[in-house]
């Protein structure tokens, strides 16, 4: 059996209370770009940074299009990788937006964690050592 390689995070699907509030938060806070896909209808709303991002789905129980088994699911967190330079810029932006965030030194990586409007933990992470020291 041949192995395969994952290139990057593609997307994380999350259920949110107010899809427009959350979409605006991801646009404003992380600078993600909304991808309009008319063939999909009103949702999911894809918000992307290059080829990675989040797909927002409504969390309303009354919505007949939502799979009943996933309405109460919640993810722990998801992470976007950024360069060291962009990590510094992100911290400055979070401070300018007066967002609460937590900085964590993970030895190989530095991360900042914040919450989106629905309480999902969003991590921005950057590698702080030679990448071969971690990825080999």
MDTraj code that builds the backbone (N, CA, C; nanometers):
import mdtraj as md
import numpy as np

residues = "UNK UNK UNK UNK UNK UNK UNK UNK UNK UNK UNK UNK UNK UNK UNK UNK UNK UNK UNK UNK UNK UNK UNK UNK UNK UNK UNK UNK UNK UNK UNK UNK UNK UNK UNK UNK UNK UNK UNK UNK UNK UNK UNK UNK UNK UNK UNK UNK UNK UNK UNK UNK UNK UNK UNK UNK UNK UNK UNK UNK UNK UNK UNK UNK UNK UNK UNK UNK UNK UNK UNK UNK UNK UNK UNK UNK UNK UNK UNK UNK UNK UNK UNK UNK UNK UNK UNK UNK UNK UNK UNK UNK UNK UNK UNK UNK UNK UNK UNK UNK UNK UNK UNK UNK UNK UNK UNK UNK UNK UNK UNK UNK UNK UNK UNK UNK UNK UNK UNK UNK UNK UNK UNK UNK UNK UNK UNK UNK UNK UNK UNK UNK UNK UNK UNK UNK".split()
xyz = np.array([
    [0.0851, -0.1184, 0.0000],
    [0.0000, 0.0000, 0.0000],
    [0.0890, 0.1238, 0.0000],
    [0.0613, 0.2143, -0.0908],
    [0.1417, 0.3365, -0.1034],
    [0.0905, 0.4437, -0.0082],
    [0.1840, 0.5119, 0.0611],
    [0.1480, 0.6227, 0.1483],
    [0.1114, 0.7444, 0.0657],
    [0.0397, 0.8342, 0.1278],
    [0.0094, 0.9623, 0.0639],
    [0.0508, 1.0748, 0.1567],
    [0.0623, 1.1935, 0.0999],
    [0.1101, 1.3103, 0.1745],
    [-0.0012, 1.4139, 0.1821],
    [-0.0243, 1.4641, 0.3016],
    [-0.1186, 1.5740, 0.3212],
    [-0.0407, 1.7038, 0.3031],
    [-0.0900, 1.7930, 0.2192],
    [-0.0197, 1.9178, 0.1912],
    [-0.0435, 2.0261, 0.2958],
    [-0.1673, 2.0445, 0.3368],
    [-0.2016, 2.1516, 0.4295],
    [-0.3443, 2.1309, 0.4787],
    [-0.3840, 2.2046, 0.5753],
    [-0.5230, 2.2007, 0.6193],
    [-0.6104, 2.2521, 0.5058],
    [-0.7120, 2.1780, 0.4718],
    [-0.8029, 2.2222, 0.3672],
    [-0.9120, 2.3087, 0.4286],
    [-0.9938, 2.2491, 0.5119],
    [-1.0952, 2.3265, 0.5829],
    [-1.1408, 2.2509, 0.7061],
    [-1.2029, 2.3238, 0.7943],
    [-1.2668, 2.2674, 0.9113],
    [-1.4126, 2.3101, 0.9035],
    [-1.5018, 2.2142, 0.9128],
    [-1.6449, 2.2448, 0.9092],
    [-1.6944, 2.2637, 1.0522],
    [-1.7591, 2.3761, 1.0743],
    [-1.8099, 2.4040, 1.2078],
    [-1.9545, 2.4542, 1.1993],
    [-2.0285, 2.4209, 1.3013],
    [-2.1671, 2.4674, 1.3122],
    [-2.1693, 2.5918, 1.3996],
    [-2.2409, 2.6927, 1.3544],
    [-2.2414, 2.8215, 1.4239],
    [-2.3847, 2.8696, 1.4461],
    [-2.4026, 2.9505, 1.5509],
    [-2.5358, 3.0017, 1.5851],
    [-2.5852, 3.1033, 1.4835],
    [-2.4976, 3.1942, 1.4406],
    [-2.5348, 3.2989, 1.3450],
    [-2.4300, 3.2987, 1.2348],
    [-2.4654, 3.2437, 1.1205],
    [-2.3690, 3.2216, 1.0130],
    [-2.3080, 3.3532, 0.9620],
    [-2.3865, 3.4593, 0.9563],
    [-2.3333, 3.5875, 0.9075],
    [-2.2421, 3.6532, 1.0106],
    [-2.2774, 3.6460, 1.1389],
    [-2.1907, 3.7007, 1.2439],
    [-2.0558, 3.6295, 1.2405],
    [-2.0596, 3.4964, 1.2301],
    [-1.9350, 3.4203, 1.2275],
    [-1.8549, 3.4483, 1.1018],
    [-1.9208, 3.4541, 0.9865],
    [-1.8496, 3.4834, 0.8612],
    [-1.7801, 3.6189, 0.8703],
    [-1.8494, 3.7178, 0.9218],
    [-1.7888, 3.8511, 0.9369],
    [-1.6704, 3.8476, 1.0327],
    [-1.6805, 3.7704, 1.1418],
    [-1.5705, 3.7596, 1.2380],
    [-1.4467, 3.7006, 1.1716],
    [-1.4636, 3.5945, 1.0961],
    [-1.3491, 3.5315, 1.0293],
    [-1.2881, 3.6227, 0.9230],
    [-1.3712, 3.6997, 0.8555],
    [-1.3204, 3.7958, 0.7575],
    [-1.2413, 3.9064, 0.8276],
    [-1.3003, 3.9659, 0.9295],
    [-1.2390, 4.0801, 0.9983],
    [-1.1171, 4.0393, 1.0806],
    [-1.1296, 3.9319, 1.1569],
    [-1.0248, 3.8946, 1.2511],
    [-0.9080, 3.8238, 1.1849],
    [-0.9364, 3.7262, 1.1000],
    [-0.8290, 3.6479, 1.0382],
    [-0.7999, 3.6891, 0.8938],
    [-0.8834, 3.7750, 0.8380],
    [-0.8605, 3.8177, 0.6998],
    [-0.8968, 3.7111, 0.5978],
    [-0.9810, 3.6137, 0.6374],
    [-1.0211, 3.5107, 0.5420],
    [-1.1126, 3.5718, 0.4369],
    [-1.1064, 3.5152, 0.3179],
    [-1.1866, 3.5651, 0.2053],
    [-1.3039, 3.4713, 0.1809],
    [-1.4195, 3.5325, 0.1680],
    [-1.5417, 3.4547, 0.1439],
    [-1.5407, 3.4010, 0.0016],
    [-1.5670, 3.2721, -0.0113],
    [-1.5765, 3.2066, -0.1418],
    [-1.7233, 3.1793, -0.1677],
    [-1.7779, 3.2449, -0.2691],
    [-1.9183, 3.2275, -0.3041],
    [-1.9297, 3.1103, -0.4017],
    [-2.0114, 3.0130, -0.3659],
    [-2.0335, 2.8964, -0.4517],
    [-2.1846, 2.8836, -0.4728],
    [-2.2344, 2.9463, -0.5800],
    [-2.3799, 2.9479, -0.6008],
    [-2.4429, 2.8089, -0.6040],
    [-2.3694, 2.7105, -0.6524],
    [-2.4231, 2.5750, -0.6623],
    [-2.4555, 2.5135, -0.5265],
    [-2.3978, 2.5664, -0.4190],
    [-2.4189, 2.5102, -0.2856],
    [-2.5351, 2.5754, -0.2118],
    [-2.5850, 2.6848, -0.2631],
    [-2.6936, 2.7535, -0.1939],
    [-2.6399, 2.8441, -0.0842],
    [-2.7203, 2.8623, 0.0203],
    [-2.6864, 2.9573, 0.1272],
    [-2.5693, 2.9115, 0.2141],
    [-2.5456, 2.7836, 0.2204],
    [-2.4346, 2.7316, 0.3001],
    [-2.3887, 2.5997, 0.2417],
    [-2.2671, 2.5603, 0.2737],
    [-2.1786, 2.6271, 0.3696],
    [-2.1230, 2.7566, 0.3126],
    [-2.0834, 2.8451, 0.4022],
    [-2.0066, 2.9624, 0.3631],
    [-1.8607, 2.9241, 0.3829],
    [-1.7841, 2.9261, 0.2747],
    [-1.6416, 2.8967, 0.2827],
    [-1.5656, 3.0267, 0.3008],
    [-1.4735, 3.0281, 0.3961],
    [-1.3865, 3.1424, 0.4196],
    [-1.2443, 3.0891, 0.4133],
    [-1.1649, 3.1442, 0.3203],
    [-1.0357, 3.0852, 0.2882],
    [-0.9186, 3.1799, 0.3046],
    [-0.8039, 3.1202, 0.3387],
    [-0.6733, 3.1852, 0.3323],
    [-0.5946, 3.0987, 0.2353],
    [-0.5880, 3.1394, 0.1111],
    [-0.5281, 3.0536, 0.0098],
    [-0.6173, 2.9328, -0.0102],
    [-0.5619, 2.8143, 0.0152],
    [-0.6380, 2.6906, -0.0029],
    [-0.6890, 2.6324, 0.1278],
    [-0.6717, 2.7015, 0.2387],
    [-0.7150, 2.6514, 0.3693],
    [-0.8218, 2.7434, 0.4270],
    [-0.9114, 2.6853, 0.5055],
    [-1.0113, 2.7716, 0.5656],
    [-1.1141, 2.6972, 0.6469],
    [-1.2272, 2.7642, 0.6683],
    [-1.3373, 2.7073, 0.7438],
    [-1.4627, 2.7066, 0.6567],
    [-1.5478, 2.6082, 0.6819],
    [-1.6786, 2.5999, 0.6173],
    [-1.7819, 2.6149, 0.7283],
    [-1.8630, 2.7177, 0.7184],
    [-1.9618, 2.7461, 0.8221],
    [-2.0979, 2.6881, 0.7834],
    [-2.1574, 2.6161, 0.8790],
    [-2.2893, 2.5582, 0.8623],
    [-2.3775, 2.6069, 0.9756],
    [-2.5088, 2.6204, 0.9517],
    [-2.5975, 2.6624, 1.0597],
    [-2.6119, 2.5529, 1.1649],
    [-2.6284, 2.5935, 1.2879],
    [-2.6442, 2.4991, 1.3987],
    [-2.7893, 2.4886, 1.4431],
    [-2.8808, 2.5435, 1.3683],
    [-3.0200, 2.5430, 1.4113],
    [-3.0817, 2.4046, 1.3961],
    [-3.1467, 2.3608, 1.4988],
    [-3.2076, 2.2278, 1.4994],
    [-3.3236, 2.2202, 1.4006],
    [-3.3912, 2.3317, 1.3778],
    [-3.5083, 2.3327, 1.2904],
    [-3.4728, 2.3212, 1.1427],
    [-3.3454, 2.3404, 1.1048],
    [-3.3062, 2.3406, 0.9646],
    [-3.3142, 2.1985, 0.9077],
    [-3.4029, 2.1735, 0.8100],
    [-3.4203, 2.0377, 0.7574],
    [-3.2991, 1.9873, 0.6775],
    [-3.2118, 2.0771, 0.6360],
    [-3.0955, 2.0372, 0.5565],
    [-2.9775, 1.9928, 0.6430],
    [-2.9855, 2.0122, 0.7717],
    [-2.8744, 1.9787, 0.8610],
    [-2.8912, 1.8359, 0.9119],
    [-2.7865, 1.7570, 0.9016],
    [-2.7870, 1.6193, 0.9509],
    [-2.8123, 1.6197, 1.1017],
    [-2.9185, 1.5551, 1.1483],
    [-2.9524, 1.5591, 1.2913],
    [-2.8435, 1.5027, 1.3825],
    [-2.7610, 1.4126, 1.3324],
    [-2.6585, 1.3521, 1.4176],
    [-2.5404, 1.4445, 1.4426],
    [-2.5286, 1.5532, 1.3687],
    [-2.4124, 1.6405, 1.3860],
    [-2.4462, 1.7755, 1.4469],
    [-2.5708, 1.7989, 1.4832],
    [-2.6111, 1.9299, 1.5325],
    [-2.5428, 1.9714, 1.6612],
    [-2.5060, 1.8752, 1.7448],
    [-2.4457, 1.9098, 1.8720],
    [-2.2959, 1.8853, 1.8750],
    [-2.2371, 1.8568, 1.7617],
    [-2.0924, 1.8331, 1.7560],
    [-2.0179, 1.9639, 1.7710],
    [-1.9040, 1.9552, 1.8353],
    [-1.8198, 2.0732, 1.8485],
    [-1.6753, 2.0283, 1.8345],
    [-1.5977, 2.1035, 1.7628],
    [-1.4572, 2.0700, 1.7478],
    [-1.3792, 2.1241, 1.8666],
    [-1.2623, 2.0664, 1.8936],
    [-1.1769, 2.1171, 2.0014],
    [-1.1120, 2.2476, 1.9588],
    [-1.0378, 2.2446, 1.8509],
    [-0.9782, 2.3647, 1.7933],
    [-0.9296, 2.3319, 1.6536],
    [-0.8931, 2.4344, 1.5802],
    [-0.8268, 2.4140, 1.4527],
    [-0.7199, 2.5199, 1.4389],
    [-0.6190, 2.4890, 1.3567],
    [-0.5022, 2.5762, 1.3487],
    [-0.4683, 2.6105, 1.2044],
    [-0.4262, 2.7335, 1.1865],
    [-0.3693, 2.7788, 1.0608],
    [-0.2212, 2.8052, 1.0840],
    [-0.1380, 2.7586, 0.9922],
    [0.0055, 2.7866, 1.0018],
    [0.0338, 2.9220, 0.9385],
    [0.1154, 3.0039, 1.0052],
    [0.1573, 3.1333, 0.9514],
    [0.3088, 3.1455, 0.9662],
    [0.3681, 3.2321, 0.8871],
    [0.5120, 3.2576, 0.8984],
    [0.5406, 3.3322, 1.0281],
    [0.6671, 3.3337, 1.0677],
    [0.7066, 3.4060, 1.1895],
    [0.6674, 3.5536, 1.1789],
    [0.6900, 3.6112, 1.0630],
    [0.6561, 3.7529, 1.0406],
    [0.5053, 3.7756, 1.0548],
    [0.4258, 3.6865, 0.9973],
    [0.2809, 3.7015, 1.0059],
    [0.2274, 3.6688, 1.1443],
    [0.2989, 3.5881, 1.2199],
    [0.2608, 3.5601, 1.3580],
    [0.2670, 3.6890, 1.4404],
    [0.3734, 3.7648, 1.4225],
    [0.3889, 3.8929, 1.4926],
    [0.2777, 3.9892, 1.4508],
    [0.2489, 3.9945, 1.3212],
    [0.1424, 4.0816, 1.2713],
    [0.0067, 4.0402, 1.3287],
    [-0.0161, 3.9095, 1.3398],
    [-0.1436, 3.8606, 1.3923],
    [-0.1607, 3.9023, 1.5380],
    [-0.0544, 3.8895, 1.6180],
    [-0.0642, 3.9319, 1.7588],
    [-0.0973, 4.0803, 1.7681],
    [-0.0332, 4.1605, 1.6838],
    [-0.0611, 4.3045, 1.6835],
    [-0.2058, 4.3322, 1.6436],
    [-0.2557, 4.2576, 1.5445],
    [-0.3945, 4.2771, 1.5014],
    [-0.4909, 4.2373, 1.6119],
    [-0.4648, 4.1241, 1.6773],
    [-0.5509, 4.0809, 1.7875],
    [-0.5539, 4.1872, 1.8963],
    [-0.4369, 4.2443, 1.9273],
    [-0.4310, 4.3494, 2.0291],
    [-0.5078, 4.4726, 1.9836],
    [-0.4947, 4.5086, 1.8561],
    [-0.5673, 4.6245, 1.8046],
    [-0.7183, 4.6016, 1.8087],
    [-0.7602, 4.4776, 1.7858],
    [-0.9028, 4.4430, 1.7919],
    [-0.9507, 4.4182, 1.9344],
    [-0.8572, 4.4272, 2.0296],
    [-0.8850, 4.4029, 2.1718],
    [-0.9445, 4.2632, 2.1951],
    [-0.8899, 4.1643, 2.1222],
    [-0.9317, 4.0256, 2.1403],
    [-0.8554, 3.9634, 2.2552],
    [-0.9241, 3.8847, 2.3333],
    [-0.8552, 3.8034, 2.4329],
    [-0.7866, 3.6906, 2.3585],
    [-0.6611, 3.6651, 2.3911],
    [-0.5908, 3.5519, 2.3315],
    [-0.4883, 3.4997, 2.4310],
    [-0.4469, 3.3764, 2.4055],
    [-0.3462, 3.3112, 2.4896],
    [-0.2279, 3.2757, 2.4016],
    [-0.1081, 3.3134, 2.4458],
    [0.0148, 3.2743, 2.3776],
    [0.0678, 3.1478, 2.4453],
    [0.1117, 3.0509, 2.3637],
    [0.1688, 2.9278, 2.4175],
    [0.2962, 2.8930, 2.3414],
    [0.4007, 2.8620, 2.4174],
    [0.5269, 2.8151, 2.3592],
    [0.5226, 2.6627, 2.3580],
    [0.5147, 2.6034, 2.2384],
    [0.5091, 2.4583, 2.2230],
    [0.6460, 2.4008, 2.1854],
    [0.7508, 2.4659, 2.2243],
    [0.8890, 2.4271, 2.1967],
    [0.9230, 2.4426, 2.0484],
    [0.8628, 2.3636, 1.9631],
    [0.8885, 2.3741, 1.8186],
    [0.8062, 2.4851, 1.7547],
    [0.6952, 2.5161, 1.8172],
    [0.6004, 2.6136, 1.7628],
    [0.5624, 2.7153, 1.8693],
    [0.5243, 2.8327, 1.8243],
    [0.4559, 2.9305, 1.9089],
    [0.3147, 2.9408, 1.8548],
    [0.2203, 2.9527, 1.9450],
    [0.0808, 2.9605, 1.9046],
    [0.0091, 3.0686, 1.9827],
    [-0.0918, 3.1257, 1.9182],
    [-0.1865, 3.2117, 1.9876],
    [-0.3250, 3.1518, 1.9648],
    [-0.4036, 3.1544, 2.0721],
    [-0.5375, 3.0976, 2.0688],
    [-0.6379, 3.2062, 2.1025],
    [-0.7474, 3.2080, 2.0276],
    [-0.8585, 3.2970, 2.0572],
    [-0.9877, 3.2219, 2.0294],
    [-1.0992, 3.2841, 2.0602],
    [-1.2302, 3.2217, 2.0388],
    [-1.3073, 3.2974, 1.9324],
    [-1.3791, 3.2243, 1.8493],
    [-1.4692, 3.2880, 1.7540],
    [-1.6014, 3.3174, 1.8257],
    [-1.6994, 3.3775, 1.7567],
    [-1.8234, 3.4149, 1.8249],
    [-1.8998, 3.2981, 1.8871],
    [-1.8766, 3.1757, 1.8411],
    [-1.9466, 3.0600, 1.8956],
    [-1.8634, 2.9824, 1.9969],
    [-1.7455, 3.0357, 2.0321],
    [-1.6627, 2.9704, 2.1318],
    [-1.5672, 2.8658, 2.0779],
    [-1.5574, 2.8524, 1.9453],
    [-1.4596, 2.7612, 1.8874],
    [-1.3203, 2.8199, 1.9061],
    [-1.2247, 2.7369, 1.9439],
    [-1.0880, 2.7831, 1.9625],
    [-1.0169, 2.7854, 1.8279],
    [-0.9612, 2.9026, 1.7932],
    [-0.8888, 2.9226, 1.6688],
    [-0.7419, 2.9458, 1.7040],
    [-0.6549, 2.8619, 1.6499],
    [-0.5107, 2.8714, 1.6764],
    [-0.4386, 2.9230, 1.5527],
    [-0.3470, 3.0155, 1.5740],
    [-0.2488, 3.0520, 1.4720],
    [-0.1154, 3.0025, 1.5241],
    [-0.0414, 2.9310, 1.4411],
    [0.0824, 2.8696, 1.4866],
    [0.1942, 2.8959, 1.3871],
    [0.3158, 2.9077, 1.4401],
    [0.4327, 2.9262, 1.3551],
    [0.5465, 2.8420, 1.4095],
    [0.6237, 2.7860, 1.3207],
    [0.7365, 2.7043, 1.3641],
    [0.8523, 2.7960, 1.4009],
    [0.9217, 2.7647, 1.5105],
    [1.0289, 2.8526, 1.5594],
    [1.1653, 2.7832, 1.5576],
    [1.1708, 2.6654, 1.5000],
    [1.2979, 2.5934, 1.4837],
    [1.3119, 2.5606, 1.3359],
    [1.4257, 2.5069, 1.2988],
    [1.4428, 2.4585, 1.1621],
    [1.3349, 2.3526, 1.1375],
    [1.2593, 2.3682, 1.0329],
    [1.1471, 2.2784, 1.0076],
    [1.1883, 2.1318, 1.0032],
    [1.3094, 2.1037, 0.9607],
    [1.3525, 1.9643, 0.9547],
    [1.3679, 1.9037, 1.0939],
    [1.3850, 1.9872, 1.1964],
    [1.3951, 1.9361, 1.3337],
    [1.2603, 1.8819, 1.3813],
    [1.1527, 1.9245, 1.3194],
    [1.0208, 1.8774, 1.3603],
    [0.9605, 1.7803, 1.2596],
    [0.9712, 1.8122, 1.1323],
    [0.9010, 1.7373, 1.0287],
    [0.9780, 1.6178, 0.9735],
    [1.0878, 1.5781, 1.0382],
    [1.1588, 1.4586, 0.9903],
    [1.1545, 1.3486, 1.0915],
])
top = md.Topology()
chain = top.add_chain()
for i, resn in enumerate(residues, 1):
    res = top.add_residue(resn, chain, resSeq=i)
    for name in ("N", "CA", "C"):
        top.add_atom(name, md.element.get_by_symbol(name[0]), res)
traj = md.Trajectory(xyz[None], top)
